[in-house]
Amino acid sequence: MSQKIVAMLSSYTGLQNRRDWLWKQTPHPFGVWDNIQMLGNAPNPDFLLLYQFDFPLPPPPKPWWKSWRKSQTPPLNIPSLLRGVPQERIIYLLREPPLQEVVKRNCANYKDASRYCGYISGPDNFAPHPDYMPAIWYVNHEFDFLDKGNIPDKMKRCSWITSGINRTENHRRRLAFLQLLRDNNFEFDLYGRNLPESSKSRGTLENKWHGMAPYYYNLSIENYADNEWYASEKLWDALLCWCLPICYGGSAADKLLPPGSFYGCLVWMKKV
């Protein structure tokens, strides 16, 4: 069976021209799993994955006094980015939740993707094929290390790894919940970037394993809990570190995981 190369195109700045994307999630070196190889920047792939790719928005209408000026920026040529892959072998996946602030953009992306992609999916009911976000993780260990299933020593009670992002209403609710925990002296260690001083963060981590593996529990607080499709790496990272996730999110986790593998606190958190 011949090997198939899968390349990737994304609007995430950290993934542009990445050769080794997803290599840590394959059992063999260089992104190989059976007859599939992930090569993010391969120039002539068999398949192309558009991963959280934002198609360009139409330019806003110009005032009449500027309409005679020629644009200095040429429009983005989408076909030139698709590396010669036929439409039936191009997959479009959104991974971000359908927050109120981005729903219109998501729907525009789905519409544009239908012109170029053979399969289009996302974790919301606006997608042509609604489905769970494919599982990724940010624990910085190789596949073989995690596959052996060695349980790390547990020395502390609970941790939470999050950020101080506050650009949407859901992000601001998460920060308010964080402050509520601190105000009520809930015992946990907090890690993350750009967090307010009042949160008593211990700082950032290069490897999430260091902030999860030594703990029994992990607060896995999603940014979105209002549909049955969205579950993110917050859940998978905790489980790979042998933490019991204390999970706030939609019903996707109930469908993806067996009973007892996480503790759901959606109803309680909505009350507080």
Secondary structure as the mmCIF struct_conf table of DSSP 4:
data_model
#
loop_
_struct_conf.conf_type_id
_struct_conf.id
_struct_conf.beg_label_comp_id
_struct_conf.beg_label_asym_id
_struct_conf.beg_label_seq_id
_struct_conf.end_label_comp_id
_struct_conf.end_label_asym_id
_struct_conf.end_label_seq_id
STRN STRN1 LYS A 4 SER A 10
BEND BEND1 SER A 11 SER A 11
HELX_RH_3T_P HELX_RH_3T_P1 THR A 13 LEU A 15
TURN_TY1_P TURN_TY1_P1 GLN A 16 ASN A 17
BEND BEND2 ARG A 19 ASP A 20
TURN_TY1_P TURN_TY1_P2 TRP A 21 LEU A 22
HELX_RH_3T_P HELX_RH_3T_P2 TRP A 23 GLN A 25
BEND BEND3 THR A 26 PRO A 27
STRN STRN2 HIS A 28 HIS A 28
HELX_RH_3T_P HELX_RH_3T_P3 PRO A 29 GLY A 31
STRN STRN3 VAL A 32 TRP A 33
TURN_TY1_P TURN_TY1_P3 ASP A 34 ASN A 35
STRN STRN4 ILE A 36 MET A 38
TURN_TY1_P TURN_TY1_P4 GLY A 40 ASN A 41
BEND BEND4 PRO A 43 ASN A 44
BEND BEND5 ASP A 46 ASP A 46
STRN STRN5 PHE A 47 TYR A 51
BEND BEND6 GLN A 52 GLN A 52
HELX_LH_PP_P HELX_LH_PP_P1 PHE A 53 PRO A 63
TURN_TY1_P TURN_TY1_P5 TRP A 64 TRP A 68
BEND BEND7 ARG A 69 ARG A 69
HELX_LH_PP_P HELX_LH_PP_P2 LYS A 70 SER A 71
BEND BEND8 GLN A 72 THR A 73
HELX_LH_PP_P HELX_LH_PP_P3 PRO A 74 LEU A 76
HELX_RH_AL_P HELX_RH_AL_P1 ILE A 78 LEU A 81
BEND BEND9 LEU A 82 LEU A 82
TURN_TY1_P TURN_TY1_P6 ARG A 83 GLY A 84
HELX_RH_3T_P HELX_RH_3T_P4 GLN A 87 ARG A 89
STRN STRN6 ILE A 90 LEU A 93
BEND BEND10 GLU A 96 GLU A 96
TURN_TY1_P TURN_TY1_P7 GLN A 100 VAL A 102
HELX_RH_AL_P HELX_RH_AL_P2 VAL A 103 ALA A 113
TURN_TY1_P TURN_TY1_P8 SER A 114 TYR A 116
BEND BEND11 GLY A 118 GLY A 118
STRN STRN7 TYR A 119 GLY A 122
BEND BEND12 PRO A 123 ASP A 124
TURN_TY1_P TURN_TY1_P9 ASN A 125 PHE A 126
BEND BEND13 ALA A 127 PRO A 128
STRN STRN8 HIS A 129 PRO A 130
HELX_LH_PP_P HELX_LH_PP_P4 TYR A 132 ALA A 135
BEND BEND14 HIS A 141 HIS A 141
HELX_RH_AL_P HELX_RH_AL_P3 PHE A 143 ASP A 147
TURN_TY1_P TURN_TY1_P10 LYS A 148 GLY A 149
HELX_LH_PP_P HELX_LH_PP_P5 ASN A 150 LYS A 154
STRN STRN9 LYS A 156 SER A 163
BEND BEND15 ARG A 167 THR A 168
HELX_RH_AL_P HELX_RH_AL_P4 GLU A 169 ASP A 183
TURN_TY1_P TURN_TY1_P11 ASN A 184 ASN A 185
STRN STRN10 ASP A 189 ARG A 193
BEND BEND16 ASN A 194 ASN A 194
HELX_RH_3T_P HELX_RH_3T_P5 GLU A 197 SER A 199
BEND BEND17 GLU A 206 GLU A 206
HELX_RH_3T_P HELX_RH_3T_P6 LYS A 208 GLY A 211
TURN_TY1_P TURN_TY1_P12 MET A 212 PRO A 214
STRN STRN11 TYR A 215 ILE A 221
BEND BEND18 ASN A 223 ASN A 223
BEND BEND19 ASP A 226 TRP A 229
HELX_RH_AL_P HELX_RH_AL_P5 GLU A 233 LEU A 240
TURN_TY1_P TURN_TY1_P13 CYS A 241 TRP A 242
STRN STRN12 LEU A 244 TYR A 248
BEND BEND20 GLY A 249 GLY A 249
TURN_TY1_P TURN_TY1_P14 SER A 251 SER A 251
HELX_RH_AL_P HELX_RH_AL_P6 ALA A 252 LEU A 256
BEND BEND21 LEU A 257 LEU A 257
TURN_TY1_P TURN_TY1_P15 PRO A 259 GLY A 260
BEND BEND22 SER A 261 PHE A 262
STRN STRN13 TYR A 263 GLY A 264
HELX_RH_AL_P HELX_RH_AL_P7 LEU A 266 LYS A 271
#
